[in-house]
Amino acid sequence: MPNGPAEHPTVRTNRGPVRGRRHPTGIHFLGIPYAQPPVGDLRFAAPVPPQPWKEVLDATAYGPTAQRRAFADVTTIPEPTIAGDSTLNLNVFSPDTSPNAGLPVLVWIHGGGYVAGSAASPWYDGAAFNRDGIVLVSLGYRLGIEGFLHLEDAPDNRGVRDWIAALTWVRDNIASFGGDPAKVTIAGQSAGGGAVQTLLATPAADHLFRGAISVSGAVMHPQDRSVAQATARLFTERTGLPATAAALKDTVDEELLAHQDALEAAGPGRDELPMLALAPFADGELVPEPVPDALTTGSAGADIPLMIGFTAHEFNDSQLPGADEVALRSMLAGLGLDQPHTQRFLDHYRGQPWAPMSQAITDTIFRAPALALADARARRALPTWLYEFRWTANAPGVAGMAYHCIDLPFAFDLLDTEHVTAALGVRPPQQLADAMHAAWVAFVRDLDPGPAWPHYTHGHRATKIWDTTPRVEEDPLRPVREIWLS
């Protein structure tokens, strides 16, 4: 049982005791270290378990974030940046810290293109999940160069190793917070959704979770080791620094971000690399093969029920220019479409209010890859549930779009939290939040979102449409398949 005053209960972890704070919806334990601070010789090393402590660790405020600079001046999701070295920390939101409570657990991995994002966002508060008997864990991990640049003298995929270290902490400690380590579901959005897919394809993560939810998941493509090596070479060409931990471990944050900007700037070399150049890749060891290959043609993740989907207009709010048909056809050819498939694209999206270039990016990064994964799993009769989020915002600048991130306040049932009105507009439908959140709760609890949402199968491509009135449609994404996958 937890000790300490009722308002500040104390729980013992395998490294030492932590003190949380009781809230009306549950008990929050914030900023718990799952690894030592990644500084000095550990900056580019595999995560190392924290040193044990004896005094009670105060866990009533969010810990430092790996994000040192937000993804943009204004982001859809409020993403605080918190200074400090101990960035490998996590947060636990629990409705009941009785060791025998045995509650299901949802582990949340934030997005941000693998270069930004924050587990301290108010959009990731566990209040509604606690209300419904779920323990929520959110985690931070190394980003950008520190997390994902290939370095000759350091382990690859350090950010992936951080996710595994956090999940190992959950396995070893979550029972003390009322959770059942055998009932863990991982979930994430955007880069976090890509993290979920990566973990499905990573043998070292086997047996650390039993279910997975990939929300608008984005992975590097292509992602073989040669791409990571080319990225490292470009880093050296543009910065004059060796791509080694020895050369970078003492670099201050501002300088490292400047080096990252130099690497990411458009131009020769960078234009030939994937959009997500600092991201998980197939290193041949931790991640044995490219994630899309492992999940569509291999056996990776076969025993894990998967909920996967996207919004209808992910990046359609991007400020990309309109294009005449010649320029658009050229772009589509560059994305791999031949003339007949290009014509299908033009015919299907003709007359839409958003720039077709933006829709092409939405399709190639999010919709087509997720559909390909769902179809591959359906052919093997693996437990899969596919969705498309279609409710459209009415906020200025994004009105009429179901754009990237818009679905999260519904899934977390937090429509009244900070910045939601600015991002979504006025009066987002609570009934949609009720339905969507209930499906997530059922999936985390039972590995099935409920009878109103059938499996996605090869013979019955049932797809959940999240809109003001949620419904199931039969193969509504057929045009996406015919344009990009046939």
Secondary structure, DSSP 8 states (H G I E B T S, - for coil): --BS-TTS-EEE-SS-EEE-EEETTEEEEEEEESS----GGGTTS---------S-EE-SS----S-SS-SSSS-SS------SS--SEEEEEES---TT--EEEEEEE--STTT---TT-GGG--HHHHHTT-EEEEE----HHHHH---TTS-S-HHHHHHHHHHHHHHHHGGGGTEEEEEEEEEEETHHHHHHHHHHT-GGGTTS-SEEEEES----SS-SHHHHHHHHHHHHHHHSS-SSHHHHTT--HHHHHHHHHHHHSSSTTTTTS-S--SS----SSSS-S-HHHHHHTS-TTTTS-EEEEEETTTTTTS------HHHHHHHHHHTT--HHHHHHHHHHHTT-SS-HHHHHHHIIIIIHHHHHHHHHHHHTT--EEEEEE-----STTTTT---TTTTHHHHTT-TTSTTHHHHH-S---HHHHHHHHHHHHHHHHHSS--TTS--B-SS-BEEEEESSS-EEEESTTHHHIIIII-
